[in-house]
Amino acid sequence: MNTSFLAHELSVSVSPDSLMLPDDSRYESARRVWNGMTDKRPAAIIRVNNIEDIRSAINSARRHQSIVAVRGGGHSLPGLSTCDGGVMIDLSNLDEVVIDPVSATAIVSGGTLLGGLDKAGIAHGLVVPAGVVSHTGAAGLTLGGGMGWLSRRFGLTIDHLLKVEIVTANGDIVEASANTEPELFWGLRGGGGNFGIATKFHFNMRELGAVTTGTWAYDLSRSHNALRQFADYAQSAPRELTTAFNLTDKGLSVSAFHSGAADDGMTLVSPFGSLAGTRSGVCGLSDFIAFQSRSDEHARWGRRYYAKGGYLAELSDEVIDCMTAAVRSSPSPDSEIYVLQLGGSISDIRDDATAYTGRAAQFYWVVQPIWDDAKLDSACLQWGRTIAAQLATQSMEGNYVNEQADVGGDLAAKAYGAAKFDRLQRLKAQFDPGNLFRLNQNIPPKAQLSIESAMLSSKISVDGVN
C-alpha cells in the first residue's frame, strides 16, 4: 500500500478538516482508544462528518488495499478500533439522538455513546436497554447484542432494533430490517461489525418507571456462603429485578436493580443486603443516569484491560468455589470477576432468531483484570486467561463476542456455534467478500461464495452496470 497516494486521495474526497495524518497536531489524541494496552498508529484517521465521508474512506481504503478500523466509542477490548498503518474511520462526530416520545422510538447515529442515548431517552421517561458504562459506544455494543441492567425486564439491545443503516465494503448504503434485507438484519443482531459500518440505528423504546437499587459489600471470607444464598434468591427473582456481583481480593460486592413500580422495589431489592453479614451497603430509590454511570471512573479511559467471559446455566457450588479461590491470587487490586444475571425477557426469544448466541443462559461471567502499570501486563494477562479457562469448563456453549479481549483462531466459530457461523460466513461473502471489515471478532467469508461474489462484482464493473 502506498500511503502517500492514499492520503492524497482522502484529502480530496472527504470533508475539510476530517482527515488527520501523523503530522497533524490532532493526531496523537485522535489515535488513542479506551484500552491503554493498545498503542497503534494509523496511516490516516478520518473523523467523518457525514455518510459521504464514510463512503469515500471505504472506497479509498478498498482501492489501496488498506486495512480498515472503525471507531465508534473506541471501547473494543482487543483494541480493534484502531490499527497500525491503515485507515481509522472515526464516527465520534456522528452522535445525534432523535427521540419521538409519541411513537416511543429513537434514531441513534453510529458515533453515539450510551450516556447520550440514556440522557436523551430519560428526559421522556423512556429507555433502550443497553450496557453499564456510559462512555461505551452504542454501535459496537448493539451489534454484539447489548446486555445490562434492563435486559431481564425488556430484552437485549438488539431486541429493540427496528432497522439499521450500514455502508458496505462496496460503499453502498443498505437499510436492513425485518422486511428489507431480513438476512442481513438477522446477522447484524449479534454478528458485530463484520458486514459494514453502521451509521444509524432505529430503536423501539420502553417506559422505565421508578428505579430502586442496592449495593452491599461482604467480606471475602464469607463470599462463598453469600453467593450460595445469592444464587437461591436470584433464581426466584422476577424479570423486573436484575442482580450482579463483583469479586476481588478485597471482597464481594453485590448489586440489585429494580425498575417499574416503586412499591415493589424495596421488597425485592433489600434481601440481597442480608446474605452473609453485611459490612456496608445502601438501598433505595435511585437516579437512573447516575446508576448507569457509576462504573465510569473505575472503567476510565487509558487504564489497561483484559477480559474474557462465558455463559452459565446456573451459579453452582463448583463455579462459586472456582471464583472465590481465583481472586485470592489476583495480580492487581482491580482484577475482578464480574457476573451479571440474565434470563427473563432475553430467553423469550428463540436462539436462532438472531445471530446473538446464549439466550438460555442465566448468568454471564467476565474475568477482567484492570491495571495501570505496564510492568503488570504479563501477570494480569496470565491470570485472566488462566481463570477464564477454568471457568470455561463449567460454562455453556456459545459466547458473547463483545466481552472477549482475545481474537483469532476459532473464537468466533465457537461463540456462534457451527450452524450460525456457517450462516454468518455466507452473509459475509455476500456483503464483504474481500473481508475488508476484519478488525472485529472476525467471520471470514465462505470461501467459494466469496470467489463467486468477487467475480460477479468484477463482471458488473466491466459491463458498466454499476
C-alpha positions in Angstrom: 0.0 0.0 0.0 1.3 3.4 -1.0 0.2 5.6 1.9 1.1 8.9 0.2 -1.3 8.1 -2.7 -4.0 7.0 -0.2 -3.5 10.2 1.9 -3.8 12.4 -1.3 -6.9 10.6 -2.4 -8.5 11.0 1.0 -7.5 14.7 1.2 -9.7 15.5 -1.9 -12.5 13.1 -1.2 -13.6 13.7 2.5 -14.8 16.8 4.3 -12.3 19.5 5.0 -10.6 19.1 8.4 -11.8 15.5 8.8 -8.5 13.9 7.7 -5.7 13.6 10.2 -2.3 12.4 9.2 0.6 11.7 11.6 2.0 15.2 11.3 -1.4 16.8 12.3 -1.5 18.3 15.8 -4.7 16.5 16.5 -3.4 13.1 15.5 -1.9 12.0 18.8 -5.1 12.4 20.8 -7.3 11.1 18.0 -5.4 7.8 17.7 -5.9 6.9 21.4 -8.6 4.4 22.3 -10.1 3.2 25.6 -7.8 0.3 26.4 -4.4 1.6 27.4 -2.9 -1.7 26.2 -3.4 -0.5 22.7 -0.8 1.8 21.2 -1.2 1.9 17.4 -0.5 4.4 14.6 -2.9 4.5 11.7 -1.6 5.9 8.4 -4.7 8.1 8.3 -7.6 9.0 10.6 -10.8 10.2 9.1 -13.2 11.8 11.7 -16.1 11.6 9.4 -18.8 14.3 9.4 -21.4 12.6 7.2 -22.2 9.4 5.3 -20.4 10.6 2.2 -17.2 10.8 4.2 -17.6 7.2 5.2 -18.2 6.1 1.6 -15.2 7.9 0.4 -13.0 6.5 3.2 -14.2 2.9 2.5 -13.8 3.2 -1.3 -10.3 4.7 -0.9 -9.2 2.0 1.6 -10.5 -0.7 -0.6 -8.8 0.6 -3.7 -5.5 0.9 -1.9 -5.9 -2.5 -0.1 -5.6 -0.7 3.2 -6.7 -2.3 6.5 -9.7 -0.5 8.0 -10.5 0.1 11.7 -13.9 1.5 12.7 -14.0 3.6 15.9 -17.4 4.3 17.4 -16.8 4.7 21.1 -13.3 3.2 21.0 -14.1 0.6 23.6 -13.0 -2.5 21.7 -11.3 -4.7 24.3 -8.7 -6.1 21.9 -8.1 -2.6 20.6 -9.7 -3.2 17.2 -11.0 0.4 17.0 -7.5 1.3 15.6 -4.7 -0.2 13.5 -1.1 0.2 12.5 -0.5 1.6 9.0 -4.2 1.5 7.9 -7.2 3.8 8.0 -9.1 4.6 11.1 -12.7 5.7 10.4 -13.8 7.6 13.4 -17.5 8.1 13.9 -17.4 10.2 17.0 -18.8 13.3 15.3 -21.9 11.4 14.4 -23.5 11.4 17.8 -27.1 12.6 17.2 -30.0 11.0 19.1 -33.5 11.8 17.9 -36.4 10.7 20.2 -40.0 10.6 19.2 -41.9 10.3 22.5 -45.2 9.7 20.8 -44.1 6.5 19.0 -41.5 5.8 21.7 -38.7 5.4 19.2 -35.2 6.6 18.9 -32.9 7.2 15.9 -29.3 6.9 17.0 -26.2 7.8 14.9 -23.2 5.5 14.8 -20.9 7.5 16.9 -23.2 8.0 19.9 -22.2 6.9 23.4 -24.6 5.1 25.7 -24.7 8.0 28.1 -26.0 10.2 25.3 -28.7 7.7 24.4 -29.7 7.3 28.1 -29.9 11.0 28.8 -31.9 11.7 25.6 -34.4 9.0 26.4 -34.8 9.5 30.1 -36.0 13.1 29.5 -39.2 11.4 28.3 -39.1 8.5 30.8 -38.0 6.2 28.0 -35.0 3.8 27.7 -33.4 1.4 25.3 -31.9 -1.4 27.4 -28.1 -1.3 26.9 -24.8 -1.5 28.7 -23.5 -0.4 32.1 -20.6 2.0 31.3 -21.9 5.3 29.8 -18.8 6.1 27.7 -19.3 2.8 25.7 -20.1 3.2 22.0 -23.8 2.4 21.3 -22.9 0.9 17.9 -20.4 -1.7 19.0 -22.5 -2.7 22.0 -25.6 -3.1 19.9 -24.0 -5.0 17.0 -22.7 -7.6 19.5 -26.1 -8.0 21.3 -26.1 -5.5 24.2 -26.8 -6.6 27.8 -27.2 -4.7 31.0 -29.5 -3.8 34.0 -32.7 -3.7 31.9 -32.2 -6.9 29.8 -34.1 -9.2 32.1 -37.1 -6.9 32.0 -37.0 -5.8 28.4 -34.6 -8.0 26.5 -31.3 -7.2 24.8 -30.4 -4.0 22.9 -30.8 -5.9 19.6 -34.3 -7.0 20.6 -35.4 -3.3 20.2 -33.9 -2.7 16.8 -36.4 -1.7 14.1 -33.8 -1.2 11.3 -30.1 -0.4 10.8 -28.4 1.6 8.1 -24.9 0.5 7.1 -22.3 1.4 4.5 -21.0 -1.8 3.0 -17.5 -2.7 1.7 -18.5 -1.6 -1.8 -19.6 1.8 -0.5 -23.3 1.1 -0.8 -25.8 2.4 1.7 -28.1 -0.5 2.8 -31.0 -0.5 5.1 -31.7 -3.7 7.0 -35.0 -4.6 8.8 -37.4 -7.4 9.2 -38.9 -6.6 5.8 -35.9 -5.2 3.9 -32.7 -7.3 3.8 -34.0 -9.6 6.6 -31.0 -11.9 6.4 -28.6 -9.0 6.9 -30.9 -7.8 9.7 -30.5 -11.2 11.4 -26.7 -11.1 11.1 -26.4 -7.5 12.4 -28.1 -8.5 15.6 -25.1 -10.2 17.2 -22.7 -10.5 14.3 -20.7 -7.4 15.2 -19.1 -5.1 12.7 -18.4 -7.8 10.0 -20.9 -6.5 7.4 -20.3 -2.8 7.1 -20.2 0.4 9.1 -23.4 1.0 10.9 -24.3 4.7 10.6 -27.9 4.8 12.0 -29.9 2.6 14.4 -33.7 2.8 14.8 -34.9 1.5 18.2 -38.1 0.9 20.0 -38.1 2.4 23.5 -39.6 1.3 26.8 -41.1 3.1 29.8 -38.7 2.9 32.7 -40.7 3.7 35.8 -39.2 4.1 39.2 -35.7 2.7 39.9 -34.7 1.1 43.1 -31.1 -0.2 43.7 -29.0 -1.6 46.4 -25.2 -2.3 46.6 -23.6 -4.2 49.5 -20.1 -5.3 50.4 -19.3 -8.6 52.0 -16.0 -10.0 53.4 -14.2 -12.3 51.2 -14.2 -15.0 53.9 -18.0 -15.0 53.7 -18.3 -14.8 50.0 -19.0 -18.4 49.3 -22.0 -18.5 51.7 -23.2 -15.2 50.4 -23.1 -16.3 46.8 -24.8 -19.5 47.6 -27.7 -17.5 49.1 -27.4 -15.0 46.2 -28.0 -17.8 43.7 -31.1 -19.0 45.6 -32.6 -15.5 45.7 -31.7 -14.8 42.0 -33.4 -18.0 40.9 -36.8 -16.8 42.0 -36.3 -13.1 41.1 -39.0 -11.6 38.8 -37.7 -10.1 35.5 -38.1 -6.6 36.8 -35.2 -7.3 39.1 -31.6 -7.8 37.9 -28.7 -8.7 40.1 -24.9 -8.7 39.7 -21.8 -9.2 41.7 -18.0 -8.3 41.6 -15.4 -10.5 43.3 -11.9 -9.1 44.0 -9.2 -9.9 46.6 -10.8 -7.1 48.7 -14.2 -8.9 48.9 -17.6 -9.4 47.3 -19.8 -6.5 46.1 -23.5 -7.4 45.3 -25.8 -5.1 43.4 -29.5 -5.3 42.7 -31.5 -3.2 40.3 -35.3 -3.0 40.1 -37.4 -0.9 37.7 -41.1 -0.4 37.4 -43.4 0.1 40.4 -41.7 1.8 43.3 -43.7 -0.1 45.9 -42.2 -3.4 44.7 -38.6 -2.2 44.5 -37.6 -2.2 48.2 -39.3 -5.5 48.9 -37.4 -7.2 46.0 -34.1 -5.5 46.3 -33.4 -5.5 50.1 -33.0 -9.3 50.6 -29.7 -9.1 48.7 -28.4 -6.9 51.6 -28.6 -9.6 54.1 -26.8 -12.6 52.5 -24.0 -13.3 55.0 -23.2 -10.5 57.3 -23.2 -7.1 55.6 -20.1 -4.9 56.0 -21.7 -1.9 54.4 -24.4 -1.1 51.9 -27.1 1.3 50.6 -30.6 0.7 49.3 -33.3 2.9 48.0 -34.8 4.9 45.1 -32.1 5.8 42.6 -31.4 8.1 39.6 -31.1 6.0 36.5 -28.4 8.1 34.8 -26.3 8.2 38.0 -26.6 4.4 38.4 -25.7 3.8 34.7 -22.5 5.9 35.0 -21.4 4.6 38.4 -18.7 2.4 36.9 -17.4 5.1 34.5 -14.4 6.2 36.7 -13.4 2.6 37.5 -13.5 1.7 33.8 -12.0 5.0 32.7 -10.0 5.6 29.5 -6.3 4.8 29.5 -6.3 2.0 32.0 -5.1 -1.4 30.9 -7.8 -4.1 30.3 -8.2 -7.7 29.6 -11.5 -9.6 29.7 -12.9 -13.0 28.8 -16.3 -14.3 29.6 -18.8 -17.1 29.2 -22.4 -18.2 29.9 -23.7 -20.1 32.9 -26.8 -22.2 33.2 -26.6 -21.9 37.0 -24.4 -20.5 39.7 -23.2 -23.9 41.0 -21.0 -24.6 44.1 -18.2 -25.6 41.7 -18.4 -22.2 39.9 -18.5 -20.3 43.2 -15.5 -22.2 44.6 -13.5 -21.5 41.4 -14.3 -17.8 41.5 -13.6 -17.3 45.2 -10.4 -19.1 45.0 -9.3 -17.3 41.9 -9.5 -13.8 43.2 -7.1 -14.6 46.1 -4.3 -14.8 43.5 -5.3 -11.7 41.6 -2.3 -9.7 40.3 -3.8 -6.2 40.8 -6.3 -4.5 43.2 -8.8 -4.0 40.4 -8.6 -7.5 39.0 -12.1 -8.9 39.2 -14.7 -11.4 38.3 -18.0 -9.8 37.3 -21.2 -11.8 37.0 -24.5 -10.4 35.6 -27.8 -12.1 35.9 -29.6 -12.9 32.6 -32.7 -14.8 31.7 -36.2 -13.2 31.8 -37.1 -11.5 28.5 -33.8 -12.4 26.9 -34.9 -16.1 27.0 -38.3 -15.3 25.5 -36.8 -15.1 22.0 -35.6 -18.2 20.2 -31.8 -18.5 20.0 -31.9 -18.9 16.2 -33.9 -15.7 15.7 -30.8 -13.5 15.8 -27.0 -14.1 15.4 -26.5 -13.5 19.1 -26.0 -16.7 20.9 -26.7 -17.5 24.6 -30.4 -16.8 25.2 -30.8 -19.8 27.5 -28.1 -18.6 29.9 -29.0 -17.5 33.4 -25.7 -15.6 34.1 -22.8 -14.1 32.2 -19.3 -14.1 33.8 -16.4 -11.9 32.9 -12.8 -12.4 34.2 -11.4 -8.9 34.0 -8.0 -7.8 35.3 -7.7 -4.0 35.3 -4.4 -2.3 36.0 -2.4 0.8 35.3 1.3 -0.2 35.4 2.6 -1.8 32.2 5.0 -3.9 34.3 2.0 -5.9 35.4 1.0 -6.8 31.8 2.3 -10.3 31.8 0.9 -11.2 35.2 -2.5 -9.8 34.6 -2.9 -11.4 31.1 -1.8 -14.8 32.5 -4.2 -14.5 35.4 -7.1 -13.5 33.2 -6.5 -16.3 30.7 -5.9 -19.0 33.3 -9.1 -18.2 35.4 -11.2 -17.8 32.3 -10.0 -21.2 31.1 -11.0 -22.7 34.4 -14.5 -21.2 34.3 -15.0 -22.2 30.7 -15.1 -25.8 31.7 -18.2 -25.0 33.8 -19.8 -22.9 31.1 -22.4 -23.4 28.3 -21.5 -23.5 24.7 -21.5 -20.2 22.8 -20.3 -16.8 23.9 -20.8 -13.0 23.8 -18.4 -11.5 21.3 -18.3 -8.1 22.9 -16.5 -9.3 26.1 -13.6 -11.1 24.5 -10.1 -9.5 24.6 -8.6 -12.3 22.5 -9.2 -12.6 18.8 -8.4 -15.1 16.0 -8.3 -18.9 15.9 -11.7 -20.5 16.3 -13.0 -18.0 18.9 -15.8 -16.6 16.7 -16.8 -20.0 15.4 -17.1 -21.3 19.0 -19.0 -18.1 20.0 -21.8 -18.6 17.4 -21.8 -22.4 17.0 -21.5 -24.3 13.8 -24.9 -23.6 12.2 -24.9 -19.9 12.9 -21.3 -19.5 11.9 -21.9 -21.1 8.6 -24.9 -18.8 8.0 -22.8 -15.7 9.0 -20.0 -16.7 6.7 -22.4 -16.9 3.8 -23.8 -13.5 4.7 -20.2 -12.2 4.9 -19.4 -13.5 1.5 -22.4 -11.5 0.1 -21.7 -8.2 1.8 -17.9 -8.2 2.3 -16.3 -10.9 0.1 -12.8 -9.4 0.5 -13.1 -9.2 4.3 -12.4 -5.5 4.3 -14.0 -5.3 7.8 -11.8 -7.8 9.5 -10.8 -5.9 12.6 -13.5 -7.5 14.8 -14.3 -10.9 16.1 -13.9 -11.8 12.5 -16.2 -14.0 10.4 -14.3 -14.8 7.3 -16.4 -15.1 4.1 -17.4 -18.5 3.0 -14.6 -19.3 0.5 -16.5 -20.4 -2.6 -19.2 -17.8 -2.2 -16.6 -15.1 -1.7 -14.9 -16.0 -5.0 -18.3 -16.1 -6.8 -19.2 -12.7 -5.3 -15.9 -11.2 -6.3 -16.3 -12.5 -9.9 -19.8 -11.1 -10.1 -18.7 -7.7 -8.8 -15.9 -7.6 -11.3 -18.3 -8.5 -14.2 -20.8 -5.8 -13.1 -18.0 -3.3 -13.1 -16.7 -4.3 -16.5 -20.2 -4.3 -18.0 -20.7 -0.7 -16.7 -23.9 -1.7 -14.8 -22.6 -0.3 -11.5 
